[in-house]
Amino acid sequence: MRRRRGMKWSGRFAALPVGCLILGALLTGPASAASGHPARADAGTLAEIDCGATRTDGSRLEISCYNPDSEPGSVDVTYVCSTPLDGRQVVFTEPGNPIGAGATLRLSRDCGPGQVVLTYQVWPLTASQRGDQEARQERIRRQRDQEAGR
């Protein structure tokens, strides 16, 4: 296997660089803590799904989210597990866990014996928030393509 400058290659995976990139993205991504915003009081106020009760316990990740909104939503989850024996990291991504209007979503994930949850990120979005996000991304793509002459 060819060795590249600045990267350690371990078997099939570039364990250190990939782990650092993913960990950096998780730490700088959206907050996973409770939003602290009130539920929808009228049609002009957005309710936010609250995942503040999510916690880790050794090798387990306990996800608990409450949707106070009158429309359904979804929760994307990403978490990183590591084993203390060889220091490798495993990233798990679970997009689109559905959560109903006024419902609580509970998920439990286990990294396995001898492993720990290094970090996690939850992205809860109601249907209208996801629609707003997709519309914003499409506007940015169109603007970028127009500026690039595509």
N, C-alpha and C positions, 0 to 999 in steps of 0.2 A: 504494500500500500504506500502510495506517495505521501510524504510528510510535507505539509504546508507550513510556512513561516507564521508563527503567532498562534497556531491552533494545535491542541493536542487531540489526536485521533485515538479513539478507544474502540476497537472492534469495528462495527458497522456505523457507529454513531460518533458524532463529534460532541461528546458529553459536555465538556466545559463551555464551549461557545454557545451551543444551542440552549443549554440551561440558563446561561447568563442573559441571553436575548429574551427568552420567555419570562424569566423572573423580572427583568427590567420592564417588560411590557405590562406585566401584571401589577407591578408596584406603581407604575405611572398611569395605569388605566383608570376607569371610573371607580369611584368609591364603592365599597361593598357594605359599608355601614348603613345604619338606618338613615332615612332621608330627613326625618324630622318635620316634613311638610304635612299639613293637615289634609284630611280627605276632601274630596270634591264637595264644596259647599253649594256651588251653583254651576251652571253649564260653562261659565268662563274660567273656572278654577280646575286645574288638573290634579287628580289624585295620583299618588305615587305608591308603587308596590313597596312595602317595607320588609326588608330582609335582615333587619337588625338583630334578630335572635339567632342568626347563623353563627356556629361556633365549631371549634376543633377540639377533639379530645384524643390526644395521642395519634393513633393511626386512623381515627374516624373523623369525618366531616359531617356535621349535622346541619342541614340546610332547612331553615324555616322562614317562609315568606308569607305575608298577608297582603291581599289585594283589596283595598277598601273601595275601589272604583266600581262603577256600574257596568263596566265592560271587561271582557276577559283580557288576559295578557300572557306573557311568557317570561321565563327566567332562563338565561344562558349561564352555565356554570363551567368554570375552568379551575382545576386544582392541580398542584404539583406534589408528588410523593417522592420521598427519597429513602433509601435504605442506608443505615449507618455503616454497613459492612464494606461497601465499595464506593459510596458517595454518588452513585448514579441517580439521575432524576428522571421521573416518568411524568409526562403531562397528559392529563385527561381533559377532554372538552366535551361538554354535553349541551348543545344548543337547543333552544325551543321547548323547554319543559313547560307545558301549558298550566295556567292557573286561572280558575274561573272568577267571575265577578263576585266579590264578597267572600272569597274562599281563602283557605290557608293551604299552602304547598309545603309538604314535608318530604325531604329526601335524606337518605343516609348513605354515605359512601365510605368504604374502608380501603385503605392502602395495602393492608395485609400485615402479617406478623413481622415484627422487627422494623417496620417502616413508620415514617411520620409524615404528616401533612405539613409541607414547608410553607405554602401560601395558597390562597384561593381567591377567586374573584367571582362575584355574581352580578349579572346585568339584568335587573328586572325592568321590563317595559310593558306598559299597557298597550292595547292595540293602537290607540291614537298616537302614543309616543313613538311606537315603532313606525307607523305611517309617516309621522313628521321626520323621523330620522332618515328613512328611505328617500323621502322627497328632497331633503337637504343634500344627501349624497348624490342624487341624480342631478340636481342643480350644479353641484361642484364638478361632476363629471362632464356635463355639457359645457360649462365655462372653460374647463381645462382643455377639452377637445377643440373648442372654438379658438382659444388662444394658440393652440398648437397647429391650427389650420387643418384639422381632420374633418 
